[in-house]
Amino acid sequence: MPFDWREFLIIAHELRTDQREGAQRTCLGRAYYYVYHLDLEMARQMHWSVPSRSVHKALWKWCQNHSDINVKQLGTLGSRMYSLHYQTLSQH
């Protein structure tokens, strides 16, 4: 059975108003991975070559350097989410 990344977005949406720290970290993580996998699929369809290492950073950098303004904005937002997500992981 294929994994449905939309489930991550549904969980993030359900947790968005829960003020507990763990719930907020889970919310951010689920939202991040939903956006990441959606963008990764789009980039692959646009013939982006997935590197063997640092895929997350490389994906957001590729988006930020893209000529399409929407892809560029997605790269900026994705990079911010990446930073926030990994900051919260390193704090605990």
Secondary structure, 3 states (H helix, E strand, C coil): CCCCCHHHHHHHHHHCCCCCHHHHHHHHHHHHHHHHHHHHHHHHHCCCCCCCCCHHHHHHHHHHCCCCHHHHHHHHHHHHHHHHHHHHHHCC
